[in-house]
Amino acid sequence: QVQVVESGGGLVQAGGSLRLSCAASGDTICITAMAWYRQAPGKERELVASIVDGGSKYYVDDVKGRFTISWDKNMVYLQMNSLKPEDTAVYYCNANCLQGKSDYDYWGQGTRVTVSS
């Protein structure tokens, strides 16, 4: 079992910055990838950024150049710069865990980001 807990959300003006943190605990040795997702009101949850344990990173197009994902031991961060009102959402941390031949996704409870115009 893996537990993930997000923190760092809040209210910020457009153009501002926030840094989200995700703390993983439990059987973290099984984690092969970490990711940040977000869900805006009335929309489906979408992948924002991901990082694998080899260091490769992925970003959805509309955050490229503004957001940076990083992974340090059991912590994953999402540095968000030049925030826009459309970045407003609940942000979720995801840990993908390989156990035997199966992989499992673990989710946090989410942290709310509100960007005012």
QUIDA-V296543 format. One record per backbone hydrogen bond with DSSP energy under -0.5 kcal/mol. CO is the residue of the C=O (numbers start at 1). NH is the residue of the N-H. If there is no record, write none. Layout:
# QUIDA-V296543
co & nh
CO & NH
CO & NH
This chain:
# QUIDA-V296543
co & nh
1 & 27
3 & 25
5 & 23
7 & 21
10 & 114
12 & 116
13 & 16
15 & 82
16 & 83
18 & 20
18 & 80
20 & 78
21 & 7
22 & 24
22 & 76
23 & 5
25 & 3
26 & 28
27 & 30
28 & 31
30 & 98
32 & 53
33 & 96
34 & 51
35 & 94
36 & 48
36 & 49
37 & 92
38 & 46
39 & 90
40 & 43
46 & 38
48 & 60
49 & 36
50 & 58
51 & 34
52 & 55
56 & 52
58 & 50
60 & 63
60 & 64
61 & 64
63 & 66
63 & 67
66 & 81
68 & 79
70 & 77
72 & 75
74 & 24
75 & 72
76 & 22
77 & 70
78 & 20
78 & 80
79 & 68
79 & 81
80 & 18
83 & 15
84 & 87
85 & 88
89 & 91
89 & 113
90 & 39
91 & 111
92 & 37
93 & 108
94 & 35
95 & 97
95 & 106
96 & 32
96 & 33
97 & 99
97 & 104
99 & 102
102 & 99
104 & 97
106 & 95
111 & 91
112 & 10
113 & 89
114 & 12
114 & 116
116 & 14
